[in-house]
Amino acid sequence: MTPEEVGARLVALLAPVEATPSVSGGQRFARATVDVPSANWSDALRAARDDTELACDFFDWLSAVDELAEGFDVVAHLWSTRLRHGVLLRTRVPRDAPTVVSVVDVYPGAAWHERETHEMFGIGFTGHGELRPLLLPPEFEGHPLRKEFVLASRVAKPWPGAKEPGESEAGGGRRPIRPPGVPAPGEWGTTPTPAGAGGVGEGPRGGTPARPAGD
């Protein structure tokens, strides 16, 4: 089946659910992509697995994409070992309540991937039952793959781009460059709503810059 046929078949199986097919990539890397409502996430993966024309018996991977104000896209890639085609399934969850049903009962191999996505993005997977830390120490705070997460290691040590070649450590060169992901002096602390993620922020790094008193 072509990527277009795979996407159309899955949309037909999910009807009357409003699923949207498209194609990602190109040439031999082209892949059917189907966007589904979060309420039908598990049903979509189950349909791709159980339908004889799709027969996606292999769970490849699951992760997420931070879309800021739009929320998070949860993405899963499935593959048919017999028919040699794949499908990319995608659903969107809101930023203020990023939760979707677990698909471990459909693909047991998703357990590790859901734990990692929960840890890195803060997305909940209802019914998983064991979303304990996987890669980070238990005392770690925050979700490193969210776009508002501050890269603290860049604050703790000099940033390589702070000086032009030939400028001395004693200074006298151009003003040091603040690395990406590091707040300006005096702004370090709890991270408010990221710019554009929820309207007006709570401070200088929120959706709206803080104004000086009396401004």
MOHU-V395140 format. One record per helix or strand. SS is the DSSP state (hx for helix, st for strand). FROM is the first residue (numbers start at 1). LEN is the number of residues. If there is no record, write none. Layout:
# MOHU-V395140
ss=(SS/SS)
from=(FROM/FROM)
len=(LEN/LEN)
This chain:
# MOHU-V395140
ss=(hx/st/hx/st/hx/st/hx/st/st/hx/st/hx/st/hx/hx)
from=(3/20/27/31/38/58/68/72/86/95/99/110/124/153/160)
len=(12/5/3/5/13/9/3/8/8/3/3/12/3/4/3)
